[in-house]
Protein backbone atom coordinates (compact mmCIF):
# COMPACT_ATOMS: atom_id res chain seq x y z
CA UNK A 1 0.00 0.00 0.00
CA UNK A 2 1.50 3.32 -0.96
CA UNK A 3 1.20 6.50 1.07
CA UNK A 4 -0.74 9.26 -0.65
CA UNK A 5 -0.10 12.89 0.23
CA UNK A 6 -3.37 14.71 0.80
CA UNK A 7 -3.88 18.08 -0.81
CA UNK A 8 -4.65 21.16 1.28
CA UNK A 9 -8.20 21.25 -0.13
CA UNK A 10 -8.80 17.61 0.81
CA UNK A 11 -7.45 18.21 4.32
CA UNK A 12 -9.83 21.19 4.76
CA UNK A 13 -12.76 19.09 3.54
CA UNK A 14 -11.91 16.28 5.94
CA UNK A 15 -11.53 18.79 8.79
CA UNK A 16 -14.94 20.26 7.99
CA UNK A 17 -16.44 16.78 8.26
CA UNK A 18 -14.70 16.22 11.58
CA UNK A 19 -12.24 13.65 10.22
CA UNK A 20 -8.67 13.85 11.45
CA UNK A 21 -6.12 12.69 8.88
CA UNK A 22 -3.14 10.90 10.36
CA UNK A 23 0.10 10.11 8.59
CA UNK A 24 2.10 7.02 9.49
CA UNK A 25 5.73 7.50 10.35
CA UNK A 26 8.21 5.48 8.42
CA UNK A 27 11.83 4.60 9.07
CA UNK A 28 12.81 6.48 5.91
CA UNK A 29 11.60 9.83 7.29
CA UNK A 30 14.44 12.22 8.10
CA UNK A 31 14.88 13.05 11.77
CA UNK A 32 14.41 16.79 11.19
CA UNK A 33 11.20 16.53 9.15
CA UNK A 34 9.13 19.72 9.31
CA UNK A 35 6.22 19.46 11.69
CA UNK A 36 2.98 21.31 11.01
CA UNK A 37 2.19 23.60 13.90
CA UNK A 38 -1.31 24.83 14.61
CA UNK A 39 -1.50 28.55 14.22
CA UNK A 40 -3.86 30.65 16.30
CA UNK A 41 -7.21 31.38 14.69
CA UNK A 42 -6.73 35.14 14.49
CA UNK A 43 -9.62 35.41 12.03
CA UNK A 44 -11.22 38.07 14.17
CA UNK A 45 -8.92 40.34 16.11
CA UNK A 46 -9.69 40.34 19.80
CA UNK A 47 -11.73 37.12 19.67
CA UNK A 48 -12.67 36.07 23.20
CA UNK A 49 -13.98 32.76 24.46
CA UNK A 50 -15.63 32.82 27.88
CA UNK A 51 -14.82 29.61 29.77
CA UNK A 52 -17.04 28.88 32.76
CA UNK A 53 -15.42 26.38 35.13
CA UNK A 54 -15.34 25.76 38.88
CA UNK A 55 -11.58 25.21 38.83
CA UNK A 56 -9.08 28.00 38.21
CA UNK A 57 -7.25 28.12 34.89
CA UNK A 58 -4.24 25.84 34.95
CA UNK A 59 -3.09 23.26 32.42
CA UNK A 60 -6.68 22.94 31.21
CA UNK A 61 -6.48 26.47 29.78
CA UNK A 62 -3.44 25.56 27.67
CA UNK A 63 -5.12 22.36 26.43
CA UNK A 64 -8.32 24.16 25.47
CA UNK A 65 -6.50 27.05 23.82
CA UNK A 66 -4.45 24.58 21.78
CA UNK A 67 -7.53 22.60 20.74
CA UNK A 68 -9.38 25.77 19.70
CA UNK A 69 -6.35 27.28 17.97
CA UNK A 70 -6.50 30.50 19.98
CA UNK A 71 -3.90 32.00 22.31
CA UNK A 72 -4.40 31.40 26.04
CA UNK A 73 -4.96 35.15 26.43
CA UNK A 74 -8.13 34.83 24.32
CA UNK A 75 -9.73 32.62 27.00
CA UNK A 76 -11.65 34.63 29.59
CA UNK A 77 -11.71 32.14 32.47
CA UNK A 78 -14.66 32.68 34.83
CA UNK A 79 -15.19 30.89 38.13
CA UNK A 80 -18.76 31.08 39.53
CA UNK A 81 -19.19 32.30 43.09
CA UNK A 82 -22.36 31.55 45.07
CA UNK A 83 -24.08 30.26 41.93
CA UNK A 84 -23.43 33.47 39.94
CA UNK A 85 -20.90 34.72 37.43
CA UNK A 86 -19.72 38.09 38.76
CA UNK A 87 -17.67 39.09 35.70
CA UNK A 88 -19.67 37.59 32.83
CA UNK A 89 -18.45 38.71 29.41
CA UNK A 90 -21.69 39.01 27.41
CA UNK A 91 -19.86 40.01 24.21
CA UNK A 92 -17.69 36.90 23.97
CA UNK A 93 -17.49 35.14 20.62
CA UNK A 94 -18.40 31.85 22.29
CA UNK A 95 -19.08 30.32 25.69
CA UNK A 96 -17.49 27.06 26.81
CA UNK A 97 -19.07 25.56 29.92
CA UNK A 98 -16.92 22.93 31.65
CA UNK A 99 -19.41 21.01 33.75
CA UNK A 100 -23.04 20.17 32.96
CA UNK A 101 -24.35 21.78 36.14
CA UNK A 102 -22.77 25.14 35.24
CA UNK A 103 -25.01 25.52 32.18
CA UNK A 104 -27.80 26.77 34.45
CA UNK A 105 -25.44 29.29 36.04
CA UNK A 106 -24.58 30.66 32.60
CA UNK A 107 -28.23 30.67 31.56
CA UNK A 108 -29.21 32.65 34.64
CA UNK A 109 -26.53 35.27 34.08
CA UNK A 110 -26.74 35.67 30.30
CA UNK A 111 -29.62 37.70 28.80
CA UNK A 112 -31.93 35.86 26.41
CA UNK A 113 -30.85 37.86 23.36
CA UNK A 114 -27.20 37.08 24.09
CA UNK A 115 -28.04 33.38 24.52
CA UNK A 116 -29.75 33.28 21.14
CA UNK A 117 -26.87 34.99 19.38
CA UNK A 118 -24.07 33.12 21.15
CA UNK A 119 -22.36 29.83 20.46
CA UNK A 120 -22.56 27.86 23.70
CA UNK A 121 -20.79 24.52 24.19
CA UNK A 122 -21.35 22.45 27.34
CA UNK A 123 -19.00 19.58 28.12
CA UNK A 124 -17.56 17.61 31.04
CA UNK A 125 -15.63 19.22 33.90
CA UNK A 126 -11.80 18.92 33.96
CA UNK A 127 -11.98 16.55 36.94
CA UNK A 128 -13.85 14.06 34.74
CA UNK A 129 -11.20 14.11 32.02
CA UNK A 130 -8.58 12.43 34.18
CA UNK A 131 -8.59 8.71 33.56
CA UNK A 132 -11.80 8.72 31.51
CA UNK A 133 -11.22 8.22 27.82
CA UNK A 134 -14.90 8.66 26.95
CA UNK A 135 -15.04 12.07 28.66
CA UNK A 136 -11.91 13.18 26.79
CA UNK A 137 -13.35 12.03 23.49
CA UNK A 138 -16.59 13.90 24.15
CA UNK A 139 -14.58 17.00 25.04
CA UNK A 140 -12.68 16.97 21.74
CA UNK A 141 -15.88 16.27 19.81
CA UNK A 142 -17.48 19.29 21.48
CA UNK A 143 -14.48 21.54 20.84
CA UNK A 144 -14.17 20.70 17.14
CA UNK A 145 -17.33 22.57 16.00
CA UNK A 146 -16.42 25.47 18.28
CA UNK A 147 -13.02 25.69 16.61
CA UNK A 148 -14.68 25.74 13.19
CA UNK A 149 -17.02 28.49 14.36
CA UNK A 150 -14.10 30.59 15.57
CA UNK A 151 -12.36 30.12 12.23
CA UNK A 152 -15.52 31.19 10.43
CA UNK A 153 -15.84 27.94 8.51
CA UNK A 154 -19.24 26.41 7.98
CA UNK A 155 -20.07 23.10 6.41
CA UNK A 156 -23.15 22.88 4.23
CA UNK A 157 -24.34 20.08 2.03
CA UNK A 158 -24.52 20.99 -1.64
C-alpha positions in Angstrom: 0.0 0.0 0.0 1.5 3.3 -1.0 1.2 6.5 1.1 -0.7 9.3 -0.7 -0.1 12.9 0.2 -3.4 14.7 0.8 -3.9 18.1 -0.8 -4.7 21.2 1.3 -8.2 21.2 -0.1 -8.8 17.6 0.8 -7.5 18.2 4.3 -9.8 21.2 4.8 -12.8 19.1 3.5 -11.9 16.3 5.9 -11.5 18.8 8.8 -14.9 20.3 8.0 -16.4 16.8 8.3 -14.7 16.2 11.6 -12.2 13.6 10.2 -8.7 13.9 11.5 -6.1 12.7 8.9 -3.1 10.9 10.4 0.1 10.1 8.6 2.1 7.0 9.5 5.7 7.5 10.3 8.2 5.5 8.4 11.8 4.6 9.1 12.8 6.5 5.9 11.6 9.8 7.3 14.4 12.2 8.1 14.9 13.1 11.8 14.4 16.8 11.2 11.2 16.5 9.2 9.1 19.7 9.3 6.2 19.5 11.7 3.0 21.3 11.0 2.2 23.6 13.9 -1.3 24.8 14.6 -1.5 28.6 14.2 -3.9 30.6 16.3 -7.2 31.4 14.7 -6.7 35.1 14.5 -9.6 35.4 12.0 -11.2 38.1 14.2 -8.9 40.3 16.1 -9.7 40.3 19.8 -11.7 37.1 19.7 -12.7 36.1 23.2 -14.0 32.8 24.5 -15.6 32.8 27.9 -14.8 29.6 29.8 -17.0 28.9 32.8 -15.4 26.4 35.1 -15.3 25.8 38.9 -11.6 25.2 38.8 -9.1 28.0 38.2 -7.2 28.1 34.9 -4.2 25.8 34.9 -3.1 23.3 32.4 -6.7 22.9 31.2 -6.5 26.5 29.8 -3.4 25.6 27.7 -5.1 22.4 26.4 -8.3 24.2 25.5 -6.5 27.0 23.8 -4.5 24.6 21.8 -7.5 22.6 20.7 -9.4 25.8 19.7 -6.4 27.3 18.0 -6.5 30.5 20.0 -3.9 32.0 22.3 -4.4 31.4 26.0 -5.0 35.2 26.4 -8.1 34.8 24.3 -9.7 32.6 27.0 -11.6 34.6 29.6 -11.7 32.1 32.5 -14.7 32.7 34.8 -15.2 30.9 38.1 -18.8 31.1 39.5 -19.2 32.3 43.1 -22.4 31.5 45.1 -24.1 30.3 41.9 -23.4 33.5 39.9 -20.9 34.7 37.4 -19.7 38.1 38.8 -17.7 39.1 35.7 -19.7 37.6 32.8 -18.5 38.7 29.4 -21.7 39.0 27.4 -19.9 40.0 24.2 -17.7 36.9 24.0 -17.5 35.1 20.6 -18.4 31.9 22.3 -19.1 30.3 25.7 -17.5 27.1 26.8 -19.1 25.6 29.9 -16.9 22.9 31.7 -19.4 21.0 33.8 -23.0 20.2 33.0 -24.4 21.8 36.1 -22.8 25.1 35.2 -25.0 25.5 32.2 -27.8 26.8 34.5 -25.4 29.3 36.0 -24.6 30.7 32.6 -28.2 30.7 31.6 -29.2 32.6 34.6 -26.5 35.3 34.1 -26.7 35.7 30.3 -29.6 37.7 28.8 -31.9 35.9 26.4 -30.9 37.9 23.4 -27.2 37.1 24.1 -28.0 33.4 24.5 -29.8 33.3 21.1 -26.9 35.0 19.4 -24.1 33.1 21.1 -22.4 29.8 20.5 -22.6 27.9 23.7 -20.8 24.5 24.2 -21.4 22.5 27.3 -19.0 19.6 28.1 -17.6 17.6 31.0 -15.6 19.2 33.9 -11.8 18.9 34.0 -12.0 16.5 36.9 -13.9 14.1 34.7 -11.2 14.1 32.0 -8.6 12.4 34.2 -8.6 8.7 33.6 -11.8 8.7 31.5 -11.2 8.2 27.8 -14.9 8.7 27.0 -15.0 12.1 28.7 -11.9 13.2 26.8 -13.3 12.0 23.5 -16.6 13.9 24.2 -14.6 17.0 25.0 -12.7 17.0 21.7 -15.9 16.3 19.8 -17.5 19.3 21.5 -14.5 21.5 20.8 -14.2 20.7 17.1 -17.3 22.6 16.0 -16.4 25.5 18.3 -13.0 25.7 16.6 -14.7 25.7 13.2 -17.0 28.5 14.4 -14.1 30.6 15.6 -12.4 30.1 12.2 -15.5 31.2 10.4 -15.8 27.9 8.5 -19.2 26.4 8.0 -20.1 23.1 6.4 -23.1 22.9 4.2 -24.3 20.1 2.0 -24.5 21.0 -1.6 
